Amino acid sequence: MANGTDKDKQAALEIALAHIEKDYGKGAVMRLGEISQLLMTEVISTGSLALDVALGAGGVPKGRVTEIFGAESAGKSTLAIHIMAETQKAGGIAAYIDVEHAMDP
């Protein structure tokens, strides 16, 4: 009886995952043990080896929007500027959107 239940659960899981991928795109769900597309994506270093390692992919994904948030004086702007510098070193273009209006022009 347990096998039938396990098969039903597995089938329900596959259906749910298919719906999620249909709604949010391929790669929206990552399973442990599988090589994800994120690991194959080019990354830009944050300028901090420890943070690059903690992010798991070696930096922030190239060609994607990355949101940095946190408490005041946590280093969000500094981190963003380091990532922009790394992008420019590699010949890329970066945009900084200052929603806090904290940057001096």
Gaussian input, Z-matrix of N, CA and C with variables (Angstrom, degrees):
# hf/3-21g

backbone

0 1
 N
 C     1     B1
 C     2     B2     1     A1
 N     3     B3     2     A2     1     D1
 C     4     B4     3     A3     2     D2
 C     5     B5     4     A4     3     D3
 N     6     B6     5     A5     4     D4
 C     7     B7     6     A6     5     D5
 C     8     B8     7     A7     6     D6
 N     9     B9     8     A8     7     D7
 C    10    B10     9     A9     8     D8
 C    11    B11    10    A10     9     D9
 N    12    B12    11    A11    10    D10
 C    13    B13    12    A12    11    D11
 C    14    B14    13    A13    12    D12
 N    15    B15    14    A14    13    D13
 C    16    B16    15    A15    14    D14
 C    17    B17    16    A16    15    D15
 N    18    B18    17    A17    16    D16
 C    19    B19    18    A18    17    D17
 C    20    B20    19    A19    18    D18
 N    21    B21    20    A20    19    D19
 C    22    B22    21    A21    20    D20
 C    23    B23    22    A22    21    D21
 N    24    B24    23    A23    22    D22
 C    25    B25    24    A24    23    D23
 C    26    B26    25    A25    24    D24
 N    27    B27    26    A26    25    D25
 C    28    B28    27    A27    26    D26
 C    29    B29    28    A28    27    D27
 N    30    B30    29    A29    28    D28
 C    31    B31    30    A30    29    D29
 C    32    B32    31    A31    30    D30
 N    33    B33    32    A32    31    D31
 C    34    B34    33    A33    32    D32
 C    35    B35    34    A34    33    D33
 N    36    B36    35    A35    34    D34
 C    37    B37    36    A36    35    D35
 C    38    B38    37    A37    36    D36
 N    39    B39    38    A38    37    D37
 C    40    B40    39    A39    38    D38
 C    41    B41    40    A40    39    D39
 N    42    B42    41    A41    40    D40
 C    43    B43    42    A42    41    D41
 C    44    B44    43    A43    42    D42
 N    45    B45    44    A44    43    D43
 C    46    B46    45    A45    44    D44
 C    47    B47    46    A46    45    D45
 N    48    B48    47    A47    46    D46
 C    49    B49    48    A48    47    D47
 C    50    B50    49    A49    48    D48
 N    51    B51    50    A50    49    D49
 C    52    B52    51    A51    50    D50
 C    53    B53    52    A52    51    D51
 N    54    B54    53    A53    52    D52
 C    55    B55    54    A54    53    D53
 C    56    B56    55    A55    54    D54
 N    57    B57    56    A56    55    D55
 C    58    B58    57    A57    56    D56
 C    59    B59    58    A58    57    D57
 N    60    B60    59    A59    58    D58
 C    61    B61    60    A60    59    D59
 C    62    B62    61    A61    60    D60
 N    63    B63    62    A62    61    D61
 C    64    B64    63    A63    62    D62
 C    65    B65    64    A64    63    D63
 N    66    B66    65    A65    64    D64
 C    67    B67    66    A66    65    D65
 C    68    B68    67    A67    66    D66
 N    69    B69    68    A68    67    D67
 C    70    B70    69    A69    68    D68
 C    71    B71    70    A70    69    D69
 N    72    B72    71    A71    70    D70
 C    73    B73    72    A72    71    D71
 C    74    B74    73    A73    72    D72
 N    75    B75    74    A74    73    D73
 C    76    B76    75    A75    74    D74
 C    77    B77    76    A76    75    D75
 N    78    B78    77    A77    76    D76
 C    79    B79    78    A78    77    D77
 C    80    B80    79    A79    78    D78
 N    81    B81    80    A80    79    D79
 C    82    B82    81    A81    80    D80
 C    83    B83    82    A82    81    D81
 N    84    B84    83    A83    82    D82
 C    85    B85    84    A84    83    D83
 C    86    B86    85    A85    84    D84
 N    87    B87    86    A86    85    D85
 C    88    B88    87    A87    86    D86
 C    89    B89    88    A88    87    D87
 N    90    B90    89    A89    88    D88
 C    91    B91    90    A90    89    D89
 C    92    B92    91    A91    90    D90
 N    93    B93    92    A92    91    D91
 C    94    B94    93    A93    92    D92
 C    95    B95    94    A94    93    D93
 N    96    B96    95    A95    94    D94
 C    97    B97    96    A96    95    D95
 C    98    B98    97    A97    96    D96
 N    99    B99    98    A98    97    D97
 C   100   B100    99    A99    98    D98
 C   101   B101   100   A100    99    D99
 N   102   B102   101   A101   100   D100
 C   103   B103   102   A102   101   D101
 C   104   B104   103   A103   102   D102
 N   105   B105   104   A104   103   D103
 C   106   B106   105   A105   104   D104
 C   107   B107   106   A106   105   D105
 N   108   B108   107   A107   106   D106
 C   109   B109   108   A108   107   D107
 C   110   B110   109   A109   108   D108
 N   111   B111   110   A110   109   D109
 C   112   B112   111   A111   110   D110
 C   113   B113   112   A112   111   D111
 N   114   B114   113   A113   112   D112
 C   115   B115   114   A114   113   D113
 C   116   B116   115   A115   114   D114
 N   117   B117   116   A116   115   D115
 C   118   B118   117   A117   116   D116
 C   119   B119   118   A118   117   D117
 N   120   B120   119   A119   118   D118
 C   121   B121   120   A120   119   D119
 C   122   B122   121   A121   120   D120
 N   123   B123   122   A122   121   D121
 C   124   B124   123   A123   122   D122
 C   125   B125   124   A124   123   D123
 N   126   B126   125   A125   124   D124
 C   127   B127   126   A126   125   D125
 C   128   B128   127   A127   126   D126
 N   129   B129   128   A128   127   D127
 C   130   B130   129   A129   128   D128
 C   131   B131   130   A130   129   D129
 N   132   B132   131   A131   130   D130
 C   133   B133   132   A132   131   D131
 C   134   B134   133   A133   132   D132
 N   135   B135   134   A134   133   D133
 C   136   B136   135   A135   134   D134
 C   137   B137   136   A136   135   D135
 N   138   B138   137   A137   136   D136
 C   139   B139   138   A138   137   D137
 C   140   B140   139   A139   138   D138
 N   141   B141   140   A140   139   D139
 C   142   B142   141   A141   140   D140
 C   143   B143   142   A142   141   D141
 N   144   B144   143   A143   142   D142
 C   145   B145   144   A144   143   D143
 C   146   B146   145   A145   144   D144
 N   147   B147   146   A146   145   D145
 C   148   B148   147   A147   146   D146
 C   149   B149   148   A148   147   D147
 N   150   B150   149   A149   148   D148
 C   151   B151   150   A150   149   D149
 C   152   B152   151   A151   150   D150
 N   153   B153   152   A152   151   D151
 C   154   B154   153   A153   152   D152
 C   155   B155   154   A154   153   D153
 N   156   B156   155   A155   154   D154
 C   157   B157   156   A156   155   D155
 C   158   B158   157   A157   156   D156
 N   159   B159   158   A158   157   D157
 C   160   B160   159   A159   158   D158
 C   161   B161   160   A160   159   D159
 N   162   B162   161   A161   160   D160
 C   163   B163   162   A162   161   D161
 C   164   B164   163   A163   162   D162
 N   165   B165   164   A164   163   D163
 C   166   B166   165   A165   164   D164
 C   167   B167   166   A166   165   D165
 N   168   B168   167   A167   166   D166
 C   169   B169   168   A168   167   D167
 C   170   B170   169   A169   168   D168
 N   171   B171   170   A170   169   D169
 C   172   B172   171   A171   170   D170
 C   173   B173   172   A172   171   D171
 N   174   B174   173   A173   172   D172
 C   175   B175   174   A174   173   D173
 C   176   B176   175   A175   174   D174
 N   177   B177   176   A176   175   D175
 C   178   B178   177   A177   176   D176
 C   179   B179   178   A178   177   D177
 N   180   B180   179   A179   178   D178
 C   181   B181   180   A180   179   D179
 C   182   B182   181   A181   180   D180
 N   183   B183   182   A182   181   D181
 C   184   B184   183   A183   182   D182
 C   185   B185   184   A184   183   D183
 N   186   B186   185   A185   184   D184
 C   187   B187   186   A186   185   D185
 C   188   B188   187   A187   186   D186
 N   189   B189   188   A188   187   D187
 C   190   B190   189   A189   188   D188
 C   191   B191   190   A190   189   D189
 N   192   B192   191   A191   190   D190
 C   193   B193   192   A192   191   D191
 C   194   B194   193   A193   192   D192
 N   195   B195   194   A194   193   D193
 C   196   B196   195   A195   194   D194
 C   197   B197   196   A196   195   D195
 N   198   B198   197   A197   196   D196
 C   199   B199   198   A198   197   D197
 C   200   B200   199   A199   198   D198
 N   201   B201   200   A200   199   D199
 C   202   B202   201   A201   200   D200
 C   203   B203   202   A202   201   D201
 N   204   B204   203   A203   202   D202
 C   205   B205   204   A204   203   D203
 C   206   B206   205   A205   204   D204
 N   207   B207   206   A206   205   D205
 C   208   B208   207   A207   206   D206
 C   209   B209   208   A208   207   D207
 N   210   B210   209   A209   208   D208
 C   211   B211   210   A210   209   D209
 C   212   B212   211   A211   210   D210
 N   213   B213   212   A212   211   D211
 C   214   B214   213   A213   212   D212
 C   215   B215   214   A214   213   D213
 N   216   B216   215   A215   214   D214
 C   217   B217   216   A216   215   D215
 C   218   B218   217   A217   216   D216
 N   219   B219   218   A218   217   D217
 C   220   B220   219   A219   218   D218
 C   221   B221   220   A220   219   D219
 N   222   B222   221   A221   220   D220
 C   223   B223   222   A222   221   D221
 C   224   B224   223   A223   222   D222
 N   225   B225   224   A224   223   D223
 C   226   B226   225   A225   224   D224
 C   227   B227   226   A226   225   D225
 N   228   B228   227   A227   226   D226
 C   229   B229   228   A228   227   D227
 C   230   B230   229   A229   228   D228
 N   231   B231   230   A230   229   D229
 C   232   B232   231   A231   230   D230
 C   233   B233   232   A232   231   D231
 N   234   B234   233   A233   232   D232
 C   235   B235   234   A234   233   D233
 C   236   B236   235   A235   234   D234
 N   237   B237   236   A236   235   D235
 C   238   B238   237   A237   236   D236
 C   239   B239   238   A238   237   D237
 N   240   B240   239   A239   238   D238
 C   241   B241   240   A240   239   D239
 C   242   B242   241   A241   240   D240
 N   243   B243   242   A242   241   D241
 C   244   B244   243   A243   242   D242
 C   245   B245   244   A244   243   D243
 N   246   B246   245   A245   244   D244
 C   247   B247   246   A246   245   D245
 C   248   B248   247   A247   246   D246
 N   249   B249   248   A248   247   D247
 C   250   B250   249   A249   248   D248
 C   251   B251   250   A250   249   D249
 N   252   B252   251   A251   250   D250
 C   253   B253   252   A252   251   D251
 C   254   B254   253   A253   252   D252
 N   255   B255   254   A254   253   D253
 C   256   B256   255   A255   254   D254
 C   257   B257   256   A256   255   D255
 N   258   B258   257   A257   256   D256
 C   259   B259   258   A258   257   D257
 C   260   B260   259   A259   258   D258
 N   261   B261   260   A260   259   D259
 C   262   B262   261   A261   260   D260
 C   263   B263   262   A262   261   D261
 N   264   B264   263   A263   262   D262
 C   265   B265   264   A264   263   D263
 C   266   B266   265   A265   264   D264
 N   267   B267   266   A266   265   D265
 C   268   B268   267   A267   266   D266
 C   269   B269   268   A268   267   D267
 N   270   B270   269   A269   268   D268
 C   271   B271   270   A270   269   D269
 C   272   B272   271   A271   270   D270
 N   273   B273   272   A272   271   D271
 C   274   B274   273   A273   272   D272
 C   275   B275   274   A274   273   D273
 N   276   B276   275   A275   274   D274
 C   277   B277   276   A276   275   D275
 C   278   B278   277   A277   276   D276
 N   279   B279   278   A278   277   D277
 C   280   B280   279   A279   278   D278
 C   281   B281   280   A280   279   D279
 N   282   B282   281   A281   280   D280
 C   283   B283   282   A282   281   D281
 C   284   B284   283   A283   282   D282
 N   285   B285   284   A284   283   D283
 C   286   B286   285   A285   284   D284
 C   287   B287   286   A286   285   D285
 N   288   B288   287   A287   286   D286
 C   289   B289   288   A288   287   D287
 C   290   B290   289   A289   288   D288
 N   291   B291   290   A290   289   D289
 C   292   B292   291   A291   290   D290
 C   293   B293   292   A292   291   D291
 N   294   B294   293   A293   292   D292
 C   295   B295   294   A294   293   D293
 C   296   B296   295   A295   294   D294
 N   297   B297   296   A296   295   D295
 C   298   B298   297   A297   296   D296
 C   299   B299   298   A298   297   D297
 N   300   B300   299   A299   298   D298
 C   301   B301   300   A300   299   D299
 C   302   B302   301   A301   300   D300
 N   303   B303   302   A302   301   D301
 C   304   B304   303   A303   302   D302
 C   305   B305   304   A304   303   D303
 N   306   B306   305   A305   304   D304
 C   307   B307   306   A306   305   D305
 C   308   B308   307   A307   306   D306
 N   309   B309   308   A308   307   D307
 C   310   B310   309   A309   308   D308
 C   311   B311   310   A310   309   D309
 N   312   B312   311   A311   310   D310
 C   313   B313   312   A312   311   D311
 C   314   B314   313   A313   312   D312

   B1=1.4461
   B2=1.5244
   B3=1.3441
   B4=1.4641
   B5=1.5217
   B6=1.3524
   B7=1.4595
   B8=1.5218
   B9=1.3346
   B10=1.4562
   B11=1.5183
   B12=1.3076
   B13=1.4592
   B14=1.5182
   B15=1.3289
   B16=1.4627
   B17=1.5270
   B18=1.3236
   B19=1.4659
   B20=1.5243
   B21=1.3303
   B22=1.4672
   B23=1.5257
   B24=1.3246
   B25=1.4684
   B26=1.5229
   B27=1.3234
   B28=1.4630
   B29=1.5241
   B30=1.3254
   B31=1.4661
   B32=1.5263
   B33=1.3277
   B34=1.4656
   B35=1.5228
   B36=1.3274
   B37=1.4642
   B38=1.5224
   B39=1.3232
   B40=1.4642
   B41=1.5294
   B42=1.3245
   B43=1.4715
   B44=1.5250
   B45=1.3326
   B46=1.4694
   B47=1.5223
   B48=1.3324
   B49=1.4645
   B50=1.5269
   B51=1.3204
   B52=1.4691
   B53=1.5252
   B54=1.3221
   B55=1.4732
   B56=1.5291
   B57=1.3242
   B58=1.4701
   B59=1.5183
   B60=1.3349
   B61=1.4654
   B62=1.5258
   B63=1.3308
   B64=1.4636
   B65=1.5291
   B66=1.3355
   B67=1.4649
   B68=1.5237
   B69=1.3323
   B70=1.4628
   B71=1.5182
   B72=1.3123
   B73=1.4512
   B74=1.5147
   B75=1.3258
   B76=1.4650
   B77=1.5182
   B78=1.3002
   B79=1.4503
   B80=1.5174
   B81=1.3423
   B82=1.4631
   B83=1.5250
   B84=1.3195
   B85=1.4591
   B86=1.5170
   B87=1.3225
   B88=1.4670
   B89=1.5225
   B90=1.2980
   B91=1.4606
   B92=1.5177
   B93=1.3160
   B94=1.4569
   B95=1.5170
   B96=1.3059
   B97=1.4521
   B98=1.5110
   B99=1.3175
   B100=1.4573
   B101=1.5200
   B102=1.3147
   B103=1.4580
   B104=1.5157
   B105=1.3167
   B106=1.4632
   B107=1.5206
   B108=1.3161
   B109=1.4597
   B110=1.5215
   B111=1.3470
   B112=1.4570
   B113=1.5209
   B114=1.3352
   B115=1.4572
   B116=1.5192
   B117=1.3268
   B118=1.4502
   B119=1.5281
   B120=1.3217
   B121=1.4548
   B122=1.5194
   B123=1.3216
   B124=1.4586
   B125=1.5206
   B126=1.3186
   B127=1.4601
   B128=1.5179
   B129=1.3240
   B130=1.4560
   B131=1.5163
   B132=1.3023
   B133=1.4546
   B134=1.5206
   B135=1.3136
   B136=1.4597
   B137=1.5200
   B138=1.3196
   B139=1.4575
   B140=1.5202
   B141=1.3317
   B142=1.4635
   B143=1.5244
   B144=1.3216
   B145=1.4636
   B146=1.5261
   B147=1.3397
   B148=1.4666
   B149=1.5300
   B150=1.3278
   B151=1.4646
   B152=1.5286
   B153=1.3304
   B154=1.4687
   B155=1.5275
   B156=1.3306
   B157=1.4666
   B158=1.5266
   B159=1.3372
   B160=1.4654
   B161=1.5291
   B162=1.3229
   B163=1.4649
   B164=1.5251
   B165=1.3193
   B166=1.4571
   B167=1.5073
   B168=1.3087
   B169=1.4611
   B170=1.5205
   B171=1.3321
   B172=1.4591
   B173=1.5170
   B174=1.3060
   B175=1.4598
   B176=1.5150
   B177=1.3248
   B178=1.4676
   B179=1.5275
   B180=1.3238
   B181=1.4655
   B182=1.5271
   B183=1.3065
   B184=1.4657
   B185=1.5275
   B186=1.3351
   B187=1.4508
   B188=1.5122
   B189=1.3186
   B190=1.4616
   B191=1.5216
   B192=1.3073
   B193=1.4565
   B194=1.5202
   B195=1.3226
   B196=1.4534
   B197=1.5164
   B198=1.3189
   B199=1.4602
   B200=1.5185
   B201=1.3216
   B202=1.4615
   B203=1.5173
   B204=1.3186
   B205=1.4598
   B206=1.5157
   B207=1.3158
   B208=1.4502
   B209=1.5162
   B210=1.3073
   B211=1.4628
   B212=1.5258
   B213=1.3275
   B214=1.4629
   B215=1.5228
   B216=1.3105
   B217=1.4709
   B218=1.5229
   B219=1.3213
   B220=1.4647
   B221=1.5233
   B222=1.3451
   B223=1.4520
   B224=1.5183
   B225=1.3251
   B226=1.4695
   B227=1.5228
   B228=1.3244
   B229=1.4711
   B230=1.5194
   B231=1.3208
   B232=1.4640
   B233=1.5222
   B234=1.3184
   B235=1.4618
   B236=1.5239
   B237=1.3299
   B238=1.4666
   B239=1.5219
   B240=1.3175
   B241=1.4681
   B242=1.5259
   B243=1.3278
   B244=1.4732
   B245=1.5288
   B246=1.3199
   B247=1.4646
   B248=1.5258
   B249=1.3304
   B250=1.4677
   B251=1.5249
   B252=1.3322
   B253=1.4624
   B254=1.5238
   B255=1.3322
   B256=1.4657
   B257=1.5317
   B258=1.3261
   B259=1.4644
   B260=1.5189
   B261=1.3331
   B262=1.4604
   B263=1.5241
   B264=1.3421
   B265=1.4709
   B266=1.5275
   B267=1.3389
   B268=1.4653
   B269=1.5279
   B270=1.3344
   B271=1.4561
   B272=1.5160
   B273=1.3260
   B274=1.4602
   B275=1.5192
   B276=1.3088
   B277=1.4599
   B278=1.5239
   B279=1.3338
   B280=1.4613
   B281=1.5188
   B282=1.3216
   B283=1.4673
   B284=1.5198
   B285=1.3200
   B286=1.4639
   B287=1.5225
   B288=1.3060
   B289=1.4612
   B290=1.5213
   B291=1.3191
   B292=1.4623
   B293=1.5232
   B294=1.3197
   B295=1.4625
   B296=1.5222
   B297=1.3305
   B298=1.4668
   B299=1.5234
   B300=1.3283
   B301=1.4714
   B302=1.5303
   B303=1.3267
   B304=1.4566
   B305=1.5271
   B306=1.3284
   B307=1.4662
   B308=1.5177
   B309=1.3284
   B310=1.4608
   B311=1.5195
   B312=1.3395
   B313=1.4681
   B314=1.5164
   A1=111.24
   A2=116.36
   A3=120.24
   A4=111.07
   A5=117.02
   A6=119.98
   A7=111.87
   A8=117.36
   A9=120.78
   A10=111.40
   A11=116.34
   A12=121.01
   A13=110.32
   A14=117.13
   A15=120.75
   A16=110.94
   A17=116.48
   A18=120.22
   A19=110.67
   A20=116.58
   A21=120.48
   A22=110.90
   A23=115.84
   A24=120.09
   A25=110.68
   A26=116.30
   A27=120.71
   A28=110.67
   A29=116.78
   A30=120.81
   A31=110.63
   A32=117.14
   A33=120.96
   A34=110.71
   A35=116.22
   A36=120.67
   A37=110.74
   A38=117.00
   A39=120.85
   A40=111.39
   A41=116.67
   A42=120.70
   A43=110.20
   A44=116.39
   A45=120.38
   A46=110.91
   A47=117.21
   A48=120.83
   A49=111.23
   A50=116.77
   A51=120.18
   A52=110.82
   A53=116.97
   A54=120.71
   A55=110.95
   A56=116.81
   A57=120.51
   A58=110.14
   A59=116.99
   A60=119.94
   A61=111.59
   A62=117.35
   A63=120.41
   A64=110.19
   A65=116.55
   A66=121.32
   A67=113.00
   A68=117.32
   A69=120.86
   A70=114.63
   A71=117.53
   A72=120.96
   A73=113.37
   A74=114.07
   A75=120.56
   A76=109.56
   A77=116.64
   A78=120.95
   A79=113.28
   A80=117.18
   A81=120.39
   A82=110.65
   A83=116.36
   A84=121.63
   A85=108.02
   A86=115.76
   A87=120.40
   A88=108.05
   A89=116.07
   A90=121.37
   A91=109.53
   A92=115.71
   A93=120.01
   A94=109.45
   A95=116.29
   A96=120.86
   A97=114.49
   A98=117.96
   A99=120.91
   A100=109.20
   A101=116.47
   A102=120.36
   A103=106.78
   A104=115.16
   A105=118.44
   A106=111.04
   A107=115.15
   A108=121.67
   A109=109.96
   A110=117.14
   A111=121.19
   A112=110.79
   A113=116.82
   A114=120.03
   A115=111.62
   A116=117.00
   A117=120.80
   A118=111.34
   A119=116.83
   A120=122.24
   A121=109.62
   A122=116.41
   A123=119.81
   A124=108.85
   A125=115.72
   A126=120.42
   A127=110.73
   A128=114.64
   A129=122.42
   A130=106.52
   A131=117.00
   A132=121.19
   A133=110.69
   A134=115.80
   A135=120.94
   A136=111.30
   A137=116.06
   A138=120.23
   A139=111.59
   A140=116.40
   A141=122.40
   A142=108.40
   A143=116.52
   A144=120.51
   A145=111.08
   A146=116.45
   A147=120.05
   A148=111.16
   A149=117.37
   A150=120.46
   A151=110.75
   A152=117.29
   A153=120.32
   A154=110.75
   A155=116.48
   A156=120.95
   A157=109.85
   A158=117.09
   A159=120.91
   A160=111.90
   A161=117.29
   A162=120.58
   A163=111.84
   A164=116.74
   A165=121.02
   A166=115.76
   A167=117.74
   A168=120.48
   A169=111.54
   A170=117.17
   A171=120.70
   A172=113.67
   A173=117.26
   A174=122.00
   A175=109.95
   A176=116.07
   A177=120.32
   A178=108.76
   A179=118.30
   A180=120.93
   A181=112.16
   A182=115.76
   A183=121.73
   A184=109.52
   A185=115.92
   A186=120.56
   A187=114.76
   A188=116.84
   A189=120.57
   A190=109.48
   A191=116.24
   A192=121.18
   A193=107.65
   A194=116.40
   A195=121.48
   A196=108.41
   A197=116.53
   A198=121.64
   A199=108.69
   A200=115.76
   A201=121.58
   A202=106.64
   A203=116.84
   A204=119.01
   A205=109.85
   A206=115.88
   A207=121.54
   A208=110.36
   A209=115.16
   A210=121.71
   A211=110.83
   A212=115.34
   A213=120.18
   A214=109.37
   A215=115.97
   A216=123.71
   A217=113.26
   A218=117.50
   A219=120.86
   A220=112.09
   A221=117.35
   A222=120.76
   A223=114.09
   A224=117.17
   A225=121.03
   A226=111.54
   A227=116.48
   A228=120.30
   A229=110.75
   A230=116.43
   A231=120.61
   A232=110.53
   A233=116.76
   A234=121.06
   A235=110.71
   A236=116.61
   A237=120.53
   A238=111.20
   A239=116.87
   A240=120.67
   A241=110.83
   A242=117.78
   A243=120.60
   A244=110.56
   A245=116.99
   A246=120.48
   A247=110.18
   A248=116.57
   A249=119.94
   A250=110.78
   A251=117.25
   A252=121.07
   A253=110.86
   A254=116.74
   A255=120.56
   A256=110.53
   A257=116.37
   A258=121.24
   A259=110.52
   A260=116.35
   A261=120.86
   A262=111.72
   A263=117.43
   A264=120.68
   A265=110.67
   A266=115.36
   A267=120.62
   A268=112.02
   A269=117.47
   A270=121.26
   A271=114.61
   A272=116.83
   A273=120.65
   A274=113.09
   A275=114.80
   A276=122.56
   A277=107.40
   A278=116.51
   A279=120.97
   A280=109.76
   A281=116.17
   A282=121.76
   A283=108.60
   A284=116.00
   A285=122.13
   A286=107.24
   A287=117.30
   A288=121.70
   A289=106.98
   A290=116.13
   A291=122.56
   A292=109.69
   A293=116.61
   A294=119.96
   A295=112.20
   A296=116.90
   A297=120.61
   A298=111.87
   A299=116.98
   A300=122.47
   A301=110.45
   A302=115.55
   A303=121.12
   A304=113.30
   A305=118.08
   A306=120.74
   A307=111.12
   A308=115.55
   A309=120.72
   A310=107.59
   A311=117.15
   A312=118.91
   A313=112.87
   D1=-34.63
   D2=-178.65
   D3=-64.74
   D4=-35.74
   D5=179.52
   D6=-62.14
   D7=-43.62
   D8=178.07
   D9=-61.10
   D10=-40.24
   D11=178.91
   D12=-66.56
   D13=-42.87
   D14=178.76
   D15=-62.98
   D16=-40.96
   D17=178.73
   D18=-65.29
   D19=-40.20
   D20=177.93
   D21=-63.84
   D22=-42.41
   D23=178.74
   D24=-63.46
   D25=-42.83
   D26=179.84
   D27=-63.72
   D28=-42.22
   D29=178.95
   D30=-64.53
   D31=-42.41
   D32=178.55
   D33=-64.03
   D34=-39.11
   D35=178.23
   D36=-63.73
   D37=-44.77
   D38=179.46
   D39=-61.80
   D40=-39.94
   D41=178.23
   D42=-64.67
   D43=-45.17
   D44=179.65
   D45=-61.75
   D46=-43.68
   D47=179.54
   D48=-65.07
   D49=-37.42
   D50=177.70
   D51=-63.74
   D52=-39.90
   D53=178.05
   D54=-65.77
   D55=-41.53
   D56=179.00
   D57=-62.61
   D58=-46.13
   D59=179.59
   D60=-66.09
   D61=-33.24
   D62=177.20
   D63=-65.47
   D64=-43.19
   D65=-177.73
   D66=-75.66
   D67=-38.11
   D68=-170.98
   D69=-114.35
   D70=-2.93
   D71=177.08
   D72=96.86
   D73=158.06
   D74=179.95
   D75=-63.73
   D76=136.86
   D77=-179.10
   D78=94.90
   D79=-2.38
   D80=178.87
   D81=-68.10
   D82=-26.51
   D83=178.90
   D84=-116.80
   D85=127.80
   D86=176.42
   D87=-118.40
   D88=134.62
   D89=179.35
   D90=-103.74
   D91=142.47
   D92=176.79
   D93=-61.13
   D94=138.89
   D95=178.45
   D96=92.22
   D97=-14.94
   D98=178.17
   D99=-97.72
   D100=145.60
   D101=175.72
   D102=-76.17
   D103=117.28
   D104=-176.97
   D105=-87.74
   D106=159.76
   D107=176.89
   D108=-63.22
   D109=-30.56
   D110=-179.97
   D111=-59.49
   D112=-37.88
   D113=-179.68
   D114=-69.60
   D115=-20.51
   D116=-179.71
   D117=-95.53
   D118=-3.69
   D119=-179.19
   D120=-81.59
   D121=141.50
   D122=175.07
   D123=-65.11
   D124=145.41
   D125=-179.79
   D126=-126.28
   D127=161.21
   D128=175.35
   D129=-115.73
   D130=129.28
   D131=179.60
   D132=-62.86
   D133=147.78
   D134=175.66
   D135=-82.68
   D136=-10.44
   D137=-174.62
   D138=94.28
   D139=-4.87
   D140=179.28
   D141=-125.81
   D142=115.05
   D143=-179.24
   D144=-59.37
   D145=-42.00
   D146=-179.13
   D147=-61.28
   D148=-42.54
   D149=179.60
   D150=-70.10
   D151=-39.66
   D152=177.52
   D153=-58.17
   D154=-42.58
   D155=179.09
   D156=-67.27
   D157=-42.25
   D158=-179.28
   D159=-63.76
   D160=-32.92
   D161=178.89
   D162=-69.98
   D163=-19.31
   D164=174.40
   D165=90.06
   D166=-26.83
   D167=-177.45
   D168=-106.39
   D169=-5.66
   D170=-179.86
   D171=96.68
   D172=9.83
   D173=179.95
   D174=153.89
   D175=-160.33
   D176=177.80
   D177=-96.53
   D178=145.40
   D179=-177.58
   D180=-61.54
   D181=133.29
   D182=178.80
   D183=-75.39
   D184=138.98
   D185=176.60
   D186=81.10
   D187=15.11
   D188=179.79
   D189=-127.56
   D190=159.19
   D191=175.70
   D192=-79.70
   D193=129.02
   D194=178.72
   D195=-119.77
   D196=122.34
   D197=178.91
   D198=-99.50
   D199=130.66
   D200=177.84
   D201=-115.19
   D202=124.10
   D203=-179.96
   D204=-138.96
   D205=159.29
   D206=179.40
   D207=167.55
   D208=-175.00
   D209=-178.61
   D210=-69.21
   D211=163.71
   D212=176.02
   D213=-58.94
   D214=144.12
   D215=177.66
   D216=61.96
   D217=23.14
   D218=179.24
   D219=-84.41
   D220=-13.32
   D221=179.34
   D222=103.33
   D223=17.75
   D224=-178.58
   D225=-60.85
   D226=-48.33
   D227=-178.32
   D228=-64.83
   D229=-41.86
   D230=179.30
   D231=-61.43
   D232=-44.94
   D233=178.46
   D234=-61.63
   D235=-45.19
   D236=179.97
   D237=-60.99
   D238=-41.71
   D239=-179.83
   D240=-67.68
   D241=-37.37
   D242=176.09
   D243=-63.00
   D244=-42.81
   D245=178.98
   D246=-64.98
   D247=-40.10
   D248=177.48
   D249=-63.17
   D250=-40.87
   D251=178.96
   D252=-62.93
   D253=-42.65
   D254=178.16
   D255=-63.46
   D256=-38.28
   D257=177.88
   D258=-62.84
   D259=-46.38
   D260=-179.11
   D261=-67.41
   D262=-34.98
   D263=176.35
   D264=-59.29
   D265=-35.17
   D266=-178.86
   D267=-85.89
   D268=5.17
   D269=178.11
   D270=87.54
   D271=10.97
   D272=-178.65
   D273=-91.28
   D274=177.93
   D275=178.71
   D276=-118.45
   D277=136.74
   D278=-179.68
   D279=-131.60
   D280=149.39
   D281=176.96
   D282=-121.96
   D283=139.12
   D284=177.34
   D285=-111.52
   D286=118.80
   D287=178.84
   D288=-105.71
   D289=108.93
   D290=-174.85
   D291=-93.81
   D292=89.62
   D293=-178.40
   D294=-77.39
   D295=-15.69
   D296=178.82
   D297=-90.59
   D298=-7.17
   D299=-176.80
   D300=53.94
   D301=45.92
   D302=-175.79
   D303=-102.47
   D304=-13.60
   D305=-176.39
   D306=-85.36
   D307=140.04
   D308=171.60
   D309=-84.75
   D310=132.27
   D311=-179.40
   D312=-67.86

